[in-house]
Every structure is written in structure tokens, then in C-alpha cells.
């Protein structure tokens, strides 16, 4: 009985956060600029998924929620977040995002990559603030692309829910990585469900600062993303602020978390945290998730030799 009372009085029961990371983002900590009404109650009809898109079951039959505890390639024993009821006009699979204001992205350690330096496909766990897994993300690229293009490589990132259904697809084309060529900057497209774009993240040219624009499915600017002048993760977190278009209000942030000297020195495994308003449109939450992966590849996805040089 005493043990049960302790668990009930615990302010964050079931928390499985990484060491040194506290749930420092309270709900609605960033309410947004004045006039922001949050997630719209009624939206234009969501486009029908393209032909060939398959859900979790046969066409015409309802698919009951079937919780699972692991995904292929994901560590066993980590609980999944229960599937909430999908709200009206919400893209399938994004209903999880309606109930959270924070995401934790943990990249998995690939033993072959650590031992040999041979670049393998990245895999990530996406969790809520209680440590419950929401999605599992896996990079889809070929061996030649990964090892020849390095962090600049184009990629397709496939994000799965707890039924194994692909609910979000991220498409990054091959673009220039030099700030001297502002005509061909970085970009990533966010699709939910696969084949249906819901937003874009485009790099904005700046001589000193990493700047990005978050756009909706019609390529209309919605938010701006700005990072520090020196993107260095040595012994401290690196924050990218999400602001209104006029840069007057901060509505969230993407943080690259310091994971310790050993991990930072010998691997390219990164942990990120994303904070946004609870009532933000789920499509823009998915766009912020895509922005996080783009930032990871642009600034923190380095080879082991490059990582050592950066630390020392």
C-alpha cells in the first residue's frame, strides 16, 4: 500500500527521461502571439490520400486499436503512448500530437557505425514527456548515398505509429550546403499521410545565423526558426527558437541536448527536444518534427573523425 501511495504522489509517474533532462516545458508555456486562437475547430476538407496508400487494414473495414510494445529494430520494453480518439479533420496518425506540447527525439546507437565508422541508416525513437513512445522513425537511403554524400545526403525518413503504419514521411532533396550559394538552400517536405504534403521547412539565406521558414501545405509562411551564430554542442544544449513571422514572439524551440563527452566524442547519436503550444495545429507540429531532423543532419550528423575534431 505504501508503495502504491508513493507512485500516486509522484509528480511524473512513469517518467523515463534521459539522465540530466528534466520536464522543463510546462503546458502552454508558450501561448503564442496575441490573436493566436490555437488549433482551428473547423478546417477545409483534408485531401484524400493518394491511390495506393494502404492503412492498417483492408479497405472498408474499421481497424481497432491494437497496442504493441515494440517495433522491428526498436528496443523492447518501452511503453507506447495510448492512441487517442482522432479529432475532426486530423490527418490519420497525427492524433497523438493533439495531446502533447513536447516531443523527445532519441537517436539509437548503431554498433556497426561506432566500431567501423561505416555510416548506417539512422533510427530514432520519438517520445512524449512521460517517456512513452509515440513514433519510430527510420531513414531510408542506400549505402552509396550515405557514405558518399555524408550529412548532406538526400533522404526519406519514414515515421511509424504503434501499429507499424507509416503516418509521416519526410523527403529531403539534395541541395547545396554552402552559404555562398543562396539560390539552392536546404529544404524538407513533410507528408502526412505519405504522399500528401502538409508543410515544408526551407532554409533562409543569412551570412551568420541558421535561419529557416516553416510553411503550410500551400507554401505560405507560418513561423520562423532561428539558431545561434555558433552551432556548438560542447558541454551545453543548443537552442533553435521558433518565432512568429515578425520575430517578436517566441512560440517554441528545438533543443539539441548535450549527451555527455563520451557519447558526443565517439558517436554521432543525438537527442533533441521540441517544445510547442499545446493547441497548435497538428500539421505545424509535424512540420516542427521535420525541422528537427533537417537540423540534425545539417549541423550535428558528423562522422566520428569530424566529431573528435569538433570536440577538441
N, C-alpha and C positions, 0 to 999 in steps of 0.2 A: 504493500500500500504506500509506504514511504517513497519507494522508487517511482511509483506512478505519479505521486504528487509532485515530485521533482521534475518529471518530464512535462507535466502540465504547466508548471510555473516557469519553465524555460522560455525566455523571450523569443527564441528562434528554434522551436523544436524541429528536429530532423535536419538541421543545418549541416551541410557537408561542404563548406567553403574551403578553398586552398589556404594554407598556412599564411598568416600575416594579412589576410584580406578580410576586412570587416564589412558588413552590410551598411555602408555609409550613405547609401542613397535612399532616403525615406520617400514614400509615395508622394507624388505631386510636389517634389522638391523644386521642380522647375515648371511652374504653371504656364509658362509661355507668355508672349507679348499681350498687351491689352487688346481686347476684342477677340482673342482666341477662344473659340467655342468648343474645341476638342473634337472628338470623333463624331462625324456627322450622323444624324439619326437616319436620314434618307439619302441615298446616293443614286446616281444613274445606274441603270441595269448593268450588272457585271458581265463582261463578254463571255460568251460560251467557249469552253476550252476547245482547242483545235482538234481536227479529226485525228484519230489515232491515239489521243490521250486516254490512258486507262487509269481508273481509280483503283480502289482497293478490292473491287469485286465485280461481278457481271453487271452489264448494263440493265437497268430496270429493277434491280433488287437492292433493297436497303442493306447497308453494311453496318452491322452492330460494332460497337467499340470493343476491341479485343486487346486489353493491356498486355504488354510484353515487358520483360525485364532486361532484354539485351538485344543488340543488333549485330549482324555479322561484322566483325572487325572492331566492335566496341567492347570495353571491359564489362564483364558480367557483374551483377550485384548492385548496380547503380539504379535507383528507382526512377521511373518515368513520371512526368507530370500528368495527372489525370486529364483526360480530354474534356474540355468544357463544351457546353452547348454552343453551336455556331450561331453568331448573330446574323441579322438580316444583311444580305449583300456583302458578306465577308468572303473573300477568296478561300476556297477549300484548303484547309491545313493551317491557315493563319489565325484560327480562333484561339489558339494558345496565347497569342500575343495580346489579346484583348484584356487579359487579366494581370499583366505584369508591367512594371516600369523599369526593369533592369534585366539585362542578359549577361551571362558569363560565358566566354568562349575559351575553351581549354584545348590547345593543340596536343595531340598524342605524340609520344616519343616513339620514333621508329628505330629499332635496334640496328638494323642494317645500315641506316644512314649515319648513326652515331659511330659505328665501328669502321665504316669504309669511306664515309663522305660521299657516297653514291646517293644522289637525290632521288627520293621516292615520293609517291603521291601523299600529299598532306591529308590528315584526318583530324576532325575536330568534334568535341562534344559541346553542345550548346545547352546551358542550364539556366534555371531561374535562381533567385537569391537564396532559396532553400536547398540548393544542390540537386534538385530534381531535373533530370534530363528532359529537354523539350524536343530537340532535334539532334540529328547526327549528320555531319557534313563530310563529304569525301570528294577530293579532287579527281578529275577525270582528264588525264593527259597521257601522252605516250612518253616512253623513255627518252627518245631523242630530244623532244621538246624540253623536257625538264632539265636535262643535263647540258644542253647546248645554249638555251636561252636563259637559264637560271631564273632569278627573281622576276625578270622582265617577260617571262613566258606568258603566252595566252593560255587561258584555262577555262574549263567548265567545272563549276562547283555544284554538286548535287546534294541537296539538303532533304533528308528523310524524316518523317514523323515516326511515332511509336508503332505504327502498323507496317513500317517498311515502305510506305508510299512516298514517292518523290513529290514534295509540295512546293519547293522553291528551287529554281535553277539560276545560277549566276554565270554570265557569259562575259569574259574579259578578252577583248581582241588584242592583237599585237600592236603596240603603239610605241612611240619614241619615249625614251626616259630622260632625255636631256632638256634642261630648261632653256637651252638656246634655240629650240625649235618649237615655238608656241603653237604651230599650226597642226600638230599631231600629238596631242596630250593624252594622258591616260583616261580610260573610261570603263565602266562596268554596267551591264544591263541586268536588271532584276526581273525575273519572271515568276509569277505565282497565279495559277499552276504553270508548269513548264509549257512554253510556247506563247504565253500571254504576258506581255510586258506590263509591269506595274510601276516602274520607275527606273531612273538612271542616276549614276554618280559620275560627274565629269570634272576633270581637273581644270582649274582656272590658273592661267599663267601668272606667276609672280616671281620676281628675281630672288626673293629671300625666303618667303613663307610658303609652306604647303597649303594650298587652298583648293577647295572643291565646292561644287554646287550640287545639291540634291534636287532632283527633278521628278515630277509625276509622270504618269504614262503618256501624257501629251507633250512631254519635254518642256513643261512650264516650270520655272524656278520656284522652289518652295522654301528651302533652307540653305544655309551656307555652313561649310565645315572648314575650320582653320586650325592648323597645328603650330607648334613652336618653331622659332627660327632654326634652332639646332635640335634635330631629332635624335637624341641620345638617350638610351635606356640604362645608362650606367648608374646603378645603386638608387634609382628613383623611377617612379611612374612617369609616363609621357602622356599628356592630355591633349586631345583634339576637341576643341569646343564646337558645339553645334549652335548656330545663331540664327536669328531672323535675317531676312534679306537686307535690312538696313544696318545690320551688325550692332544693334542697340540692346538686344535681349538674348541672353543665353538660355536655350531651351533643353540642353542636354550635353552630353560629352561621350567620347570614346576614349578609353584609357588603356594604354599598353602597360601591363603590370610588371614590375621587377620581380623575377622569379628566383633570384639568388645567383651568386657568382659562378657556381659550378655548372648549373643548367645553362646560363647565358653564355658561358665560355665554350662549352663542349657541344652544344646543340643549337638548333635554330627554332626550338619549340617556344611558342609564345602564348601568353594568357592575356585576354582582353576583357574589359567590362564596358558595357554600353548602358547609358542612362538616358531615359526619355520620359516625357509626361505620360501618365497612365492612360489618359483619354486621347492620346494622339492616334491618328488614323493608322490602322494596322498596316496599310500599304507603305506608309512612310517608315514605320518600324522595320519592315522588311528591307526597305532601301537603306536604312542605317546599318542593318546587318551586312548588306552587300558592301557598304562603305568600309566597314571594319576589315573585311577580307582584302579589299583593294589596298588599304593602308598597310596591312600586314605584309603583303607581297612587295609593295613599293619600298618600304623603309626597314623592315625587320626580318625579311626572309633572306638571310645571308648564308653562304657556305661556312663550314667550320673554320677555314683559314681566315675568311673575312671577319668572322665573329671574333676570333682571337686578336686580330689586328685592331678591331674597333675597341675592344676592352682595354688593351694595353696601350 
